[in-house]
Amino acid sequence: MTQPSRQVPAVIAPVEHGRITEAILDFVSQVPDSKIANSKDPASEARRLANRAAQRAALTAGSLALPPGPLGWLTLLPELIAIWKIQAQMVSDIAAAYGHHASLGREQMMWCLFRHTAAQAFRDLVVRMGDRLVFQRMSWGVAERVAKQIGIKLTQRTLSKGVSRWLPVIGALGVGAYAYYDTGQVAGTAIELFEGGITVEGAGEGAQPKPKRRVVDSLVDKAVSSAARKVASTTRKVASRRPRKPKGE
C-alpha cells in the first residue's frame, strides 16, 4: 500500500505583488459608505467597532485558511481582499463616529490600512504636526508607487503565512489570530488619525486618471464562496469515511 507523500515543496510560489498592488489600488480608490452617526463618545464607539471588525476578520481568515496544502494557497489573495473589505468598512465607520467621514479620502484610507505594514512607503507623503497629520495629496502615479511598496511587503508576509496552510486547524487558528491583531493595528491607526484631525495639502502630480474598477465585492464574494464550497466538500468526504475493520474480525 502506497503511503501518501508528506513532503512540503521546497519553494512555493507566493501571490505576485503585482496582483496585490492592483487589489490595493482598487480598494482605496473608493471609500465605503457608513451608516454610523457622529457619536458623542467617539472613542468608545471606535473601540466597539474595532472589536466587532477584529472578530469578523479572525473568523473570515480562519475559515479561508482551513483547506490544507496546495488548496489553501488558492485562498491567500481572497483572504487578503476579504480582510481589507472588513477593515476598510471599519475605518469608514470610525471616521463617521468622529465626524470626519466627509474628509476621508484615498490617502487616509491607504494610511490607515497599511501604515503598520509599510510605514516607509508614506515617508514623504504624511507629516506629523503636533497631534495632527498632514497628508500630501497623491496623484494616481504616486498612489501606484506607494501601493507597489506595500504590495512587496505584503507578498513577503503572505509567503510566511502560506506555510501555515500545511497545518490544518492549527494553521487556521494562527491565521485567525493574526487577522484579529492586524485589524486592531488598523483600528489604532484610524483612531489616532481621527482624534487629531485631517489636513490635506498639495495638488499632487498631474491629473489623476480614473482607476479601472474590477468590482472588488464581486471578486471577494466569488472567491470566498468558492473556497467555502471546497472546504465543505472536503469536510463531507472526511466525515463520510469510516475506518475499515481488518479481515477476519
C-alpha positions as CSV (number, residue, x, y, z in Angstrom):
1,M,0.0,0.0,0.0
2,T,1.5,3.4,-1.0
3,Q,1.9,5.9,1.7
4,P,0.7,9.4,0.9
5,S,3.5,11.9,0.4
6,R,4.3,14.1,3.4
7,Q,6.7,16.3,1.6
8,V,6.2,20.0,1.5
9,P,7.6,21.7,-1.6
10,A,10.9,23.5,-1.0
11,V,9.7,26.5,-3.0
12,I,6.0,27.6,-3.1
13,A,5.1,30.4,-5.4
14,P,3.6,33.3,-3.4
15,V,0.9,35.6,-4.6
16,E,2.5,38.0,-7.0
17,H,3.0,41.5,-5.6
18,G,1.6,42.9,-8.9
19,R,-1.8,41.4,-8.2
20,I,-1.7,42.6,-4.6
21,T,-0.8,46.1,-5.8
22,E,-3.8,46.1,-8.2
23,A,-6.1,44.9,-5.4
24,I,-4.8,47.7,-3.1
25,L,-5.5,50.4,-5.7
26,D,-9.0,49.0,-6.3
27,F,-9.7,49.2,-2.6
28,V,-8.5,52.7,-1.8
29,S,-10.0,54.3,-4.9
30,Q,-13.4,54.3,-3.3
31,V,-14.3,54.9,0.3
32,P,-17.1,52.7,1.7
33,D,-20.3,54.5,2.9
34,S,-21.1,54.4,6.6
35,K,-24.4,54.2,8.5
36,I,-22.7,55.2,11.8
37,A,-23.8,58.6,13.1
38,N,-21.5,61.2,14.7
39,S,-21.0,59.9,18.2
40,K,-21.0,61.9,21.5
41,D,-18.4,59.4,22.7
42,P,-16.4,58.5,19.6
43,A,-13.6,56.8,21.4
44,S,-15.9,54.2,23.0
45,E,-17.8,53.8,19.7
46,A,-14.5,53.3,17.8
47,R,-13.4,50.6,20.3
48,R,-16.7,48.8,19.8
49,L,-16.4,49.0,16.0
50,A,-12.8,47.8,16.2
51,N,-13.6,44.8,18.4
52,R,-16.5,43.7,16.2
53,A,-14.4,44.1,13.0
54,A,-11.5,42.2,14.5
55,Q,-13.8,39.3,15.4
56,R,-15.2,39.2,11.9
57,A,-11.7,39.4,10.4
58,A,-10.5,36.5,12.6
59,L,-13.4,34.3,11.7
60,T,-13.1,35.1,7.9
61,A,-9.3,34.5,7.8
62,G,-9.5,31.3,9.9
63,S,-12.3,29.9,7.7
64,L,-10.3,30.6,4.5
65,A,-7.2,29.0,6.0
66,L,-8.9,25.7,6.7
67,P,-8.2,24.0,3.3
68,P,-4.9,22.2,3.7
69,G,-1.8,22.1,1.4
70,P,-2.0,23.5,-2.1
71,L,-5.8,24.1,-1.9
72,G,-5.1,26.5,0.9
73,W,-2.7,28.6,-1.3
74,L,-5.7,29.4,-3.6
75,T,-7.3,31.3,-0.7
76,L,-4.4,33.6,0.1
77,L,-5.5,36.5,-2.2
78,P,-9.2,36.1,-1.4
79,E,-8.3,36.2,2.3
80,L,-6.4,39.5,1.9
81,I,-9.2,41.1,0.0
82,A,-11.9,39.9,2.4
83,I,-9.9,41.2,5.4
84,W,-9.3,44.6,3.7
85,K,-13.0,44.8,3.0
86,I,-13.8,44.4,6.7
87,Q,-11.0,46.8,7.7
88,A,-12.0,49.5,5.1
89,Q,-15.6,49.4,6.4
90,M,-14.3,49.7,10.0
91,V,-12.1,52.7,9.1
92,S,-15.1,54.4,7.3
93,D,-17.3,53.7,10.4
94,I,-14.7,55.1,12.8
95,A,-14.3,58.2,10.7
96,A,-18.1,58.7,10.8
97,A,-18.1,58.2,14.6
98,Y,-15.6,61.1,14.8
99,G,-17.5,63.2,12.3
100,H,-14.7,63.0,9.7
101,H,-16.2,60.8,7.1
102,A,-16.6,63.7,4.6
103,S,-12.8,64.3,4.7
104,L,-11.9,60.6,4.4
105,G,-10.1,60.1,1.1
106,R,-7.8,57.7,-0.7
107,E,-4.7,59.0,1.2
108,Q,-6.2,58.5,4.6
109,M,-7.7,55.1,3.8
110,M,-4.3,53.8,2.5
111,W,-2.6,55.2,5.6
112,C,-5.0,53.5,8.0
113,L,-4.9,50.1,6.2
114,F,-1.2,49.8,5.5
115,R,0.8,52.2,7.7
116,H,1.7,49.4,10.2
117,T,2.7,47.2,7.3
118,A,4.9,49.6,5.3
119,A,5.4,52.9,7.2
120,Q,8.4,53.8,4.9
121,A,6.1,53.9,1.9
122,F,4.5,57.0,3.4
123,R,7.7,58.8,4.5
124,D,7.3,61.7,2.0
125,L,3.6,61.9,2.0
126,V,2.5,62.2,5.6
127,V,4.0,64.7,8.1
128,R,3.1,64.9,11.8
129,M,2.4,68.5,13.1
130,G,1.6,68.2,16.8
131,D,-1.4,66.0,17.1
132,R,-2.4,66.5,13.5
133,L,-1.3,64.5,10.5
134,V,-0.8,66.5,7.3
135,F,-1.3,64.5,4.0
136,Q,0.2,65.4,0.7
137,R,-2.4,64.7,-2.0
138,M,-1.4,61.7,-4.1
139,S,-1.6,61.6,-7.9
140,W,-2.5,58.3,-9.4
141,G,1.1,57.7,-10.3
142,V,2.2,58.3,-6.7
143,A,-0.6,56.1,-5.4
144,E,0.7,53.3,-7.7
145,R,4.3,53.7,-6.3
146,V,3.1,53.5,-2.7
147,A,0.8,50.6,-3.4
148,K,3.7,48.7,-5.1
149,Q,5.9,49.2,-2.0
150,I,3.1,47.9,0.2
151,G,2.5,45.0,-2.2
152,I,6.1,43.9,-1.9
153,K,5.9,43.9,1.9
154,L,2.6,42.0,1.9
155,T,3.9,39.4,-0.6
156,Q,6.8,38.6,1.8
157,R,4.3,38.3,4.7
158,T,1.9,36.2,2.6
159,L,4.7,33.7,1.8
160,S,5.3,33.1,5.5
161,K,1.6,32.9,6.3
162,G,1.1,30.4,3.4
163,V,3.3,27.8,5.2
164,S,0.5,27.6,7.8
165,R,-1.7,26.1,5.1
166,W,0.2,22.9,5.6
167,L,-1.0,22.7,9.2
168,P,-4.8,22.3,9.1
169,V,-6.8,23.6,12.0
170,I,-3.7,24.8,13.9
171,G,-2.7,26.9,11.0
172,A,-6.2,28.3,10.7
173,L,-6.2,29.3,14.3
174,G,-2.9,31.1,13.8
175,V,-4.1,32.9,10.7
176,G,-7.3,34.0,12.5
177,A,-5.4,35.3,15.5
178,Y,-3.1,37.3,13.2
179,A,-6.1,38.8,11.4
180,Y,-7.5,39.8,14.8
181,Y,-4.2,41.5,15.7
182,D,-3.8,43.1,12.3
183,T,-7.3,44.6,12.4
184,G,-6.6,46.0,15.8
185,Q,-3.5,47.7,14.4
186,V,-5.6,49.3,11.6
187,A,-8.1,50.5,14.2
188,G,-5.4,52.0,16.3
189,T,-4.0,54.0,13.3
190,A,-7.6,55.2,12.4
191,I,-8.4,56.3,15.9
192,E,-5.2,58.2,16.3
193,L,-5.8,59.9,12.9
194,F,-9.4,61.0,13.5
195,E,-8.8,62.1,17.1
196,G,-6.2,64.6,15.8
197,G,-8.0,65.7,12.6
198,I,-7.1,65.5,8.9
199,T,-5.3,68.1,6.8
200,V,-4.6,67.6,3.1
201,E,-2.1,69.8,1.2
202,G,-0.8,69.9,-2.4
203,A,-2.4,69.0,-5.7
204,G,-0.2,66.0,-6.5
205,E,1.5,65.3,-9.8
206,G,-0.8,66.0,-12.7
207,A,-4.2,64.7,-13.4
208,Q,-5.5,61.5,-11.8
209,P,-6.8,59.1,-14.4
210,K,-10.0,57.3,-13.4
211,P,-9.0,53.9,-11.9
212,K,-10.3,50.7,-13.6
213,R,-12.7,49.1,-11.2
214,R,-12.7,45.3,-11.2
215,V,-15.8,45.1,-8.9
216,V,-13.9,44.1,-5.7
217,D,-17.1,43.0,-3.9
218,S,-17.9,40.5,-6.7
219,L,-14.3,39.2,-6.6
220,V,-14.5,38.7,-2.8
221,D,-17.9,37.0,-2.9
222,K,-16.9,34.6,-5.7
223,A,-13.6,33.7,-4.1
224,V,-14.9,33.3,-0.6
225,S,-17.9,31.2,-1.9
226,S,-15.6,29.0,-4.0
227,A,-13.3,28.4,-1.0
228,A,-16.2,27.7,1.3
229,R,-17.6,25.2,-1.2
230,K,-14.3,23.4,-1.4
231,V,-13.9,23.3,2.4
232,A,-17.5,22.0,2.8
233,S,-16.9,19.3,0.1
234,T,-13.6,18.2,1.8
235,T,-15.3,18.1,5.2
236,R,-18.1,15.9,3.9
237,K,-15.7,13.5,2.3
238,V,-13.7,13.2,5.5
239,A,-16.8,12.8,7.6
240,S,-18.2,10.1,5.3
241,R,-15.2,7.9,5.7
242,R,-15.5,5.0,8.1
243,P,-12.5,3.1,9.5
244,R,-12.4,-0.3,7.8
245,K,-12.3,-3.4,10.1
246,P,-9.4,-5.8,9.5
247,K,-10.4,-9.0,7.7
248,G,-11.1,-12.0,10.0
249,E,-12.7,-10.0,12.8
